[in-house]
Amino acid sequence: MTFVALEDVGLSRLPFSWSGVSLHAGGASTLRVRLTQLGPDSISLAVADGTGRPVASIESLVLRPVSVEHIDSARTSAFRDSLFTLDWTAVPAIAPAEAATAKWALVGTDHYGLAAGAIAGAEVTAYADLDALGAAIDGGAAAPEAVLVSYAPGLDDEAAQGKPRSKAKGKGKGRSKAKRGLEPAGAIHAVTHHTLGMIQGWLGDRRFDSSRLVFVTSGAMAPEDRDETPDLIHAPLWGMVRSAQSENPNCFVLVDLDPQEPAEASKAALRAVLAGEEPQAVVREGTVLGQRMARVSSGTALLPPRAYANGAWTCTPREPWRTWRCCPAPTSPKRWARTRSGSRCARRG
């Protein structure tokens, strides 16, 4: 509803604040409205049906002036200021306290050499699993500030092969790739099953109440401004841990290092990540990225070529689990119906 004042050329007025609203009757098919000006920016309304019986009344409606051009721009603009997206943004580095050395633990396989002195200012002790860490705490060891669990990218990870992590060992430069025993779908299920077990085991053990469990992945996330393809085997791990974070604040941390071979600077940045308050962080070449709200603009929207802007589109896989190719849909209605019914879509977290 727009009100136009005769004295304000080029301006309209939009409803801003309602008060004293009363409904007297319902079911009227015809309405008559009487507007009475109360002040320079307010009116009252009396609403009646076709026979004059009261239907509703508004004691005061405050109006706000707005230009006609502004209204037209809001109607035709393809991008609104109210549309936001989550973006990975560089966060200010937080210098950890230099006086004390951080006491951390690592459970399972050390895929990135985190317990081999890769993190300056942190003393990382390796354990076979959470049970071994709990036994050490029962034996008099202090509970660590953070407990790291690392996942190798893709199918090279033991969790992706459905194997238990029975031994904590360092990662050598010449590490051979693990035998791939599962297809991607089965590997995703195995990783999420392992992650769920870690979350449940952590929450069910009071010995870890003062610690945080840190999930370390490599290439599971793909920031928009980088030419990266997310690791689809471990990206669901992030979704599961995010759900656990919403229910258990300050218990879990997600850190994603550089794809394939994380840089030494990125490993060293783990201390700065845990010194801050980022529950989820992506580290690339030593730069820590955190999730922030960002406005959607025409530069980041997915727009079809102008020649096909009004037509239908379809997406086909170019390479399984990697990329998709979008192209104009076939013009035949029957063929297009078959294409639509056979498509499946996935959303990247």
C-alpha positions in Angstrom: 0.0 0.0 0.0 1.4 3.4 -1.0 0.0 6.8 0.0 0.7 9.8 -2.3 0.5 13.3 -0.8 -0.5 16.1 -3.2 2.0 18.5 -1.7 5.0 16.2 -2.0 5.8 16.1 -5.7 7.8 13.0 -6.5 7.3 11.5 -3.1 5.2 8.7 -1.7 4.5 7.6 1.8 4.7 4.1 3.2 3.1 2.7 6.3 5.6 2.7 9.2 3.9 2.3 12.6 0.3 1.1 13.4 -1.5 1.7 16.7 -5.0 1.2 18.0 -6.0 -1.4 15.4 -9.4 -3.0 16.0 -11.4 -5.5 14.0 -15.2 -5.2 14.4 -16.5 -7.6 11.9 -15.5 -10.0 9.1 -16.7 -11.5 5.8 -17.2 -8.2 4.0 -16.9 -8.4 0.2 -16.7 -4.6 -0.3 -14.9 -2.1 1.8 -15.1 1.7 2.1 -12.2 3.4 3.8 -12.2 6.9 5.3 -8.8 8.5 5.9 -8.4 11.4 8.4 -5.2 13.3 8.7 -4.0 13.6 12.3 -0.7 15.3 11.7 1.9 15.9 9.0 3.0 12.2 9.0 0.0 10.3 10.5 -3.6 9.4 9.6 -6.5 7.5 11.1 -8.6 5.0 9.1 -12.2 3.9 9.5 -13.2 0.8 7.5 -16.8 -0.1 6.7 -18.6 -2.5 4.5 -21.0 -1.6 1.6 -23.9 -1.0 4.0 -21.9 1.3 6.3 -21.4 -1.1 9.2 -17.9 -0.8 10.8 -15.4 -3.5 9.9 -12.1 -2.2 11.3 -10.6 1.0 12.7 -7.0 2.2 13.1 -6.5 5.0 15.5 -3.1 6.1 14.1 -0.9 5.1 11.2 2.4 6.9 10.9 3.7 7.3 7.4 7.3 7.7 6.2 8.2 9.6 3.0 10.1 7.8 0.2 10.9 8.8 -3.3 9.2 7.2 -6.3 12.6 6.4 -7.8 13.5 4.5 -4.6 10.4 2.4 -4.8 10.9 1.6 -8.5 14.5 0.7 -7.9 13.4 -1.8 -5.1 10.8 -3.3 -7.4 13.2 -3.9 -10.4 16.5 -4.6 -8.7 17.6 -8.2 -9.0 19.7 -8.0 -5.9 18.4 -6.7 -2.5 20.5 -5.5 0.4 18.7 -8.1 2.6 20.2 -11.1 0.7 23.3 -12.4 2.5 25.6 -15.4 2.1 28.3 -16.9 4.3 31.8 -16.1 3.0 35.3 -17.2 4.1 37.1 -14.0 5.2 40.6 -13.4 6.6 40.3 -12.8 10.3 42.8 -10.7 12.4 45.6 -12.9 13.8 45.4 -13.4 17.5 48.8 -13.8 19.1 48.8 -16.6 21.7 50.3 -16.1 25.1 54.0 -16.5 24.9 54.6 -17.4 28.6 53.1 -20.9 28.7 53.4 -23.7 26.2 50.0 -25.1 25.1 49.4 -28.7 26.2 47.6 -30.6 23.5 46.9 -34.2 22.6 46.4 -36.0 19.3 44.4 -39.2 18.9 44.7 -41.7 16.1 47.0 -41.4 13.1 49.0 -38.1 12.8 48.6 -37.5 9.1 50.2 -34.1 9.1 53.0 -34.4 11.6 51.3 -32.2 14.2 52.8 -34.1 17.1 56.3 -33.9 15.5 57.0 -30.3 16.4 55.2 -28.7 13.5 53.3 -26.3 15.9 55.6 -23.8 17.6 54.6 -23.1 21.2 52.5 -26.2 21.5 53.5 -29.6 23.1 51.4 -32.3 21.4 51.3 -35.8 22.8 50.0 -38.6 20.6 47.7 -41.3 21.8 46.1 -44.3 20.0 42.6 -43.2 20.8 40.3 -41.5 23.3 40.4 -44.5 25.6 44.2 -44.3 25.8 44.0 -40.6 26.5 41.4 -41.2 29.2 43.6 -43.8 30.8 46.5 -41.4 30.9 44.4 -38.8 32.6 43.3 -41.4 35.2 47.0 -42.2 35.7 47.7 -38.6 36.7 48.3 -36.8 33.4 46.7 -33.3 33.1 43.7 -33.0 30.8 44.9 -31.3 27.6 43.6 -28.0 26.5 42.8 -29.4 23.0 42.6 -32.8 21.5 43.3 -33.1 17.8 42.0 -35.7 15.4 43.2 -35.5 11.8 41.8 -36.9 8.6 43.7 -37.5 5.4 42.1 -36.2 2.2 39.9 -38.4 0.0 40.1 -42.2 0.2 43.6 -42.2 1.8 42.0 -41.8 5.2 41.6 -44.9 7.5 38.1 -43.7 8.5 37.1 -43.5 4.8 38.1 -47.2 4.5 36.1 -48.2 7.5 39.2 -49.1 9.5 39.7 -48.3 13.2 42.6 -46.0 14.1 44.6 -48.3 16.3 48.0 -46.6 16.3 49.2 -43.0 16.6 52.0 -42.5 14.2 53.7 -39.6 12.4 53.3 -38.9 8.7 56.5 -39.3 6.7 57.4 -37.5 3.5 57.2 -40.7 1.6 53.9 -41.9 3.0 52.3 -44.4 0.6 48.7 -44.1 -0.3 46.4 -46.4 1.6 44.6 -49.2 -0.2 41.3 -48.0 -1.4 38.7 -50.6 -0.4 35.5 -48.5 -0.6 33.6 -46.6 -3.2 33.0 -42.9 -2.5 29.5 -43.4 -1.2 30.6 -46.1 1.2 33.6 -44.0 2.2 31.3 -41.0 3.0 29.2 -43.3 5.2 32.3 -44.6 6.9 33.7 -41.2 7.7 30.5 -39.9 9.1 30.1 -43.0 11.2 33.6 -42.5 12.6 32.9 -38.8 13.3 29.6 -39.6 15.1 31.5 -42.1 17.2 34.1 -39.5 18.1 31.4 -37.0 19.0 29.5 -39.4 21.2 32.6 -40.7 22.9 33.7 -37.2 23.6 30.4 -36.0 25.1 30.0 -39.1 27.1 33.3 -38.8 29.0 33.5 -36.3 31.8 37.3 -36.4 31.8 37.3 -34.2 28.7 34.9 -31.5 30.1 37.7 -28.9 30.2 39.1 -29.7 26.7 38.0 -29.1 23.1 38.0 -31.7 20.4 39.5 -30.3 17.2 38.7 -32.0 13.8 41.5 -31.3 11.3 40.8 -31.9 7.6 42.6 -31.1 4.4 40.7 -29.5 1.5 37.2 -30.4 2.8 36.1 -26.8 2.3 36.6 -24.7 -0.8 36.5 -20.9 -0.3 34.7 -19.1 -3.1 37.7 -17.0 -4.2 40.0 -20.0 -4.7 40.2 -22.5 -7.6 39.6 -25.5 -5.3 37.3 -28.5 -5.4 36.1 -29.7 -1.9 36.9 -33.1 -0.7 33.4 -34.7 -0.9 34.5 -37.6 1.3 35.1 -35.3 4.3 32.8 -32.4 3.6 29.9 -34.2 5.3 32.1 -34.4 8.4 31.9 -30.7 8.6 28.1 -30.7 8.5 27.9 -33.3 11.3 30.3 -31.4 13.5 28.5 -28.1 12.9 25.3 -29.7 14.2 27.1 -30.9 17.3 28.6 -27.4 17.8 25.1 -25.8 17.8 24.0 -28.2 20.6 27.3 -28.1 22.5 29.1 -24.7 22.3 32.8 -24.6 23.0 33.2 -28.3 22.7 34.3 -28.8 19.1 36.4 -26.9 16.6 36.7 -27.5 12.9 40.0 -26.6 11.0 40.6 -27.2 7.3 44.2 -27.0 6.1 45.5 -26.6 2.6 44.4 -29.3 0.1 46.7 -32.4 -0.3 49.9 -31.2 1.4 49.2 -28.6 4.0 51.8 -25.8 4.2 54.0 -25.7 7.3 52.8 -22.1 7.9 49.2 -23.5 8.0 50.1 -26.1 10.6 51.8 -23.5 12.7 48.7 -21.3 12.5 46.7 -23.9 14.5 47.9 -22.3 17.7 46.5 -18.9 16.6 43.2 -20.6 15.6 42.7 -22.2 19.0 43.8 -19.0 20.8 40.9 -17.2 19.1 37.1 -17.9 19.2 36.6 -19.2 15.7 34.6 -22.5 15.9 35.3 -23.1 12.2 38.4 -22.0 10.4 40.0 -22.6 7.0 43.7 -22.1 6.8 45.4 -21.4 3.5 49.2 -20.7 3.3 49.2 -19.7 6.9 46.2 -17.3 6.6 43.3 -18.0 8.9 39.8 -17.6 7.3 36.6 -17.4 9.3 33.0 -17.4 8.2 31.3 -14.0 8.0 28.1 -12.7 6.6 28.5 -11.0 3.2 26.0 -9.2 0.9 25.2 -11.0 -2.3 26.0 -8.8 -5.3 25.8 -9.2 -9.1 29.5 -10.1 -9.1 29.0 -13.3 -7.1 25.6 -14.4 -8.5 25.3 -17.3 -10.9 23.8 -15.7 -14.0 23.2 -17.6 -17.3 24.5 -16.1 -20.6 22.2 -13.4 -21.9 21.2 -15.5 -25.0 19.8 -18.2 -22.8 18.5 -16.1 -19.9 14.9 -17.0 -20.4 15.4 -20.7 -21.3 15.7 -23.9 -19.3 19.0 -25.3 -18.2 20.3 -28.7 -17.2 23.5 -29.9 -15.4 25.4 -33.0 -16.3 28.5 -34.5 -14.5 31.8 -34.0 -16.4 33.7 -36.2 -14.0 32.2 -38.2 -11.1 32.5 -36.4 -7.7 34.3 -33.5 -9.3 32.6 -30.9 -11.4 29.3 -30.3 -13.3 28.6 -28.8 -16.7 25.6 -26.6 -17.1 24.1 -26.1 -20.6 20.8 -25.1 -22.2 18.2 -27.8 -21.9 16.9 -29.7 -25.0 14.1 -27.9 -26.7 12.0 -31.0 -27.0 9.5 -31.0 -24.1 9.5 -34.8 -23.9 13.3 -35.0 -23.8 13.5 -32.3 -21.2 11.0 -34.1 -19.0 13.3 -37.1 -19.0 16.3 -35.0 -18.2 14.6 -33.3 -15.2 13.3 -36.5 -13.7 16.7 -38.1 -13.8 18.6 -35.2 -12.2 19.9 -35.0 -8.6 21.3 -32.0 -6.8 23.7 -31.6 -3.9 24.4 -28.6 -1.8 27.9 -27.8 -0.7 28.3 -26.8 2.9 
